[in-house]
C-alpha cells in the first residue's frame, strides 16, 4: 500500500474520536478508535471478561464510516458493503458511493 494513497483523518462520533485511514482508490477505510478510546475499550472488555458482542462493534464502525463518508462526499450516497475486523479494535470497511440524484 503506497503511503501517499492513504488519506488520514480523525472523526468525532458520539463522544469518541476515531482515526480514519481512507484508500479512496480501493474504496476501503481502516477505522480504529483514538489511542485514549482504545485504552478505555480494552479496560471495559477486560472487566467483562471479553463478553462484549463483536457485532455491536461492527455496527458502530459501520456507522462511524458512513458518518465520515457523508462529510467527505456530501454529493454522494454511500453504503458499506463489507466490514472485517483486522485486529481488535481495528476494522476494514469496504464501500461504494454514487452521485446523489434529484432532491
C-alpha positions as MATLAB code, in Angstrom:
seq = 'XXXXXXXXXXXXXXXXXXXXXXXXXXXXXXXXXXXXXXXXXXXXXXXXXXXXXXXXXXXXXXXXXXXXXXXXXXXXXXXXXXXXXXXXXXXXXXXXXXXXXXX';
ca = [
       0.000    0.000    0.000;
       1.629    3.249   -1.113;
       1.625    5.718    1.752;
       0.578    8.624   -0.492;
      -2.682    6.842   -1.364;
      -3.855    6.841    2.258;
      -5.858    9.830    3.456;
      -5.571   10.077    7.242;
      -8.071   11.972    9.361;
      -9.927   11.914   12.649;
     -13.652   11.890   13.208;
     -15.534   12.715   16.385;
     -18.579   10.462   16.664;
     -20.872   10.039   19.666;
     -18.344   11.378   22.204;
     -15.483    9.258   20.806;
     -12.657   10.012   18.414;
     -11.821    7.620   15.600;
      -8.827    7.531   13.286;
      -9.724    7.023    9.641;
      -7.311    5.694    7.011;
      -9.102    6.054    3.678;
      -7.926    4.356    0.488;
     -10.239    6.069   -1.981;
      -8.553    4.216   -4.845;
      -9.683    0.910   -3.280;
     -12.948    2.152   -1.725;
     -11.752    0.957    1.652;
     -11.228    2.525    5.048;
      -9.416    1.232    8.083;
     -11.025    2.604   11.232;
      -9.642    2.468   14.741;
     -10.505    4.355   17.920;
      -8.113    7.027   19.119;
      -5.405    5.794   21.465;
      -7.318    7.019   24.533;
     -10.550    5.381   23.417;
      -8.681    2.146   22.679;
      -7.362    2.064   26.222;
     -10.847    2.632   27.658;
     -12.314   -0.070   25.425;
      -9.631   -2.542   26.483;
     -10.353   -1.875   30.144;
     -14.088   -2.390   29.610;
     -13.580   -5.651   27.700;
     -11.226   -6.860   30.421;
     -13.733   -6.003   33.132;
     -16.426   -8.004   31.320;
     -14.041  -10.913   30.643;
     -14.293  -10.210   26.921;
     -18.055  -10.645   26.974;
     -18.859   -7.859   24.528;
     -20.550   -8.766   21.262;
     -18.342   -8.195   18.204;
     -21.457   -7.497   16.109;
     -22.015   -4.400   18.267;
     -18.567   -3.199   17.204;
     -19.350   -3.951   13.558;
     -22.466   -1.767   13.744;
     -20.602    1.042   15.468;
     -17.696    1.029   12.998;
     -20.146    0.913   10.091;
     -21.970    3.973   11.490;
     -18.652    5.787   12.004;
     -17.643    5.040    8.404;
     -20.962    6.232    6.984;
     -20.698    9.460    9.003;
     -17.176   10.010    7.671;
     -18.232    9.366    4.078;
     -21.201   11.723    4.413;
     -18.812   14.511    5.468;
     -16.141   13.663    2.892;
     -18.502   13.109   -0.036;
     -21.563   15.324    0.583;
     -22.780   14.979   -3.015;
     -22.768   11.182   -2.921;
     -24.761    8.424   -1.259;
     -22.534    5.724    0.192;
     -23.048    2.222    1.522;
     -20.750   -0.059    3.469;
     -20.688   -3.335    1.562;
     -18.397   -5.317    3.834;
     -16.779   -4.924    7.263;
     -13.966   -7.105    8.589;
     -12.189   -6.988   11.902;
      -8.432   -6.802   11.377;
      -7.133   -6.708   14.941;
      -9.460   -5.719   17.755;
     -10.286   -2.768   17.662;
      -9.240   -2.105   14.030;
     -11.766   -2.651   11.251;
     -11.509   -2.591    7.460;
     -14.664   -1.410    5.738;
     -15.339   -1.501    2.013;
     -17.761    0.953    0.488;
     -19.456    2.063   -2.705;
     -20.756    5.542   -3.453;
     -22.831    7.082   -6.185;
     -23.720   10.663   -7.023;
     -26.948   11.861   -5.439;
     -29.769   12.416   -7.892;
     -32.893   14.522   -7.525;
     -33.780   16.368   -4.331;
];
